[in-house]
Structure formats: structure tokens, C-alpha cells
């Protein structure tokens, strides 16, 4: 059978089965969100598992796992080029792309690819967010961000950061909120929760050890705070993501 005839038959079949792809604007909106550093949009997209939703997903392979892998490669390629166009350094973008495609190649389940997809898009989004903020963030705020990152295992307060930067607590709080759009205390909590997620995924530390390491007042306070931020308890999070296959 020649290709033209095969194509017509395939198109007829898809018409009869009412198969259609996702709207182009939906895909572009997602790529735009990643390249602009829109964490809220991208996180919500991940929570809804849009990537693995079969509705509107093109069929690139009869094998479901292979089909998802092909879509992963396409998504990475599109995001890479969108981020480069938005200012990401070309070599960094291509290295990130290669890294995640190689990781995906070893995934043996759709769930593993889905989790890797979420990590990949959030990684690109965070890097774009930092890139866009870098041009408007003042030195005191950058110093605070670095200090917070290096001292997540201590009790961090606005006063500690104010003393470290030599600014008043009120001025530093206003400056931080103005430039990053988030209060210092919320930023500190966000970074501690991110660290907790990694420890739950990739370490064997108990909940009390993680709570103590991140300077929470108690294990119950850690559990309550984590659940409020992530939506599930630390135990459930570990059960779902412990030692991710990729």
C-alpha cells in the first residue's frame, strides 16, 4: 500500500472515531508559562497530570509507553527552544534537554515518565524565573537567598537575615517582598519544604530526623506544615516518591 493511500485511510479512521488533538493555544500557553517562569501555572498543570491525559494526545506509537516517551521528547524539545528564545543560555538549555531525555530513556513505566516530566518542566521554569529575576534583584536580596539556601538546617528569621545584611528588619522585609513577590518567612518555608521533599525521596532519614534537621519546632509541626504546603502528609509523600526509579 502506498503512503498516500495509507494516510487517507488513517485520516478516515480518525474522523470516524472523532479523534482530535489538544488545542494549539493550550500547548503554547504551557510552553509560555515555562519560559516566563510562571511557577503557579506549571505546578497546577503538573497537579492535573495534563501530560499523561489521553484526551487529545496524539498517537505516535501503538505501544502506550513508547507513545509517552515520544511525547516527552517533543515536550522537552519545544520547551528548550522556547526557553532559549526567552533568554536561557543555549548550551545550558541543550544540556538540560539531553540530561532529561537520557533519564527518560531508562524509565520503564508511564508513572516514572510522568514524574520525570514534572521534575523537568519545574526545573526549566525555576531556571527561567531566576533568570528573569536576576536583572531586577538587588544585592541584599541575593545575599539573603544565598544565606537561606545555605542555612536551611537552622532557625531562620527576618532578624537573623537583617543582621547578616546590615539592614533593618522592616526595610529588608519590604525590599524582599517587593522584588520577589513573597514574604521572607514564606520564602524560607518554601525552601525548607523543597528540602524536605528531597530528603523524603532520596534519604532514609525518619520524619523526626528531617524535622530536627530543618529546625522545625516539633515533628507534628513539620507534618502539619508539610501537609498544608504539599497537600499530603510526609509519610504519604515518601510512600509515593521514595527512591524514584529514574
Order of alpha helices (4+ residues) and beta strands (2+ residues): alpha-alpha-alpha-alpha-alpha-alpha-alpha-alpha-alpha-alpha-alpha-alpha-alpha
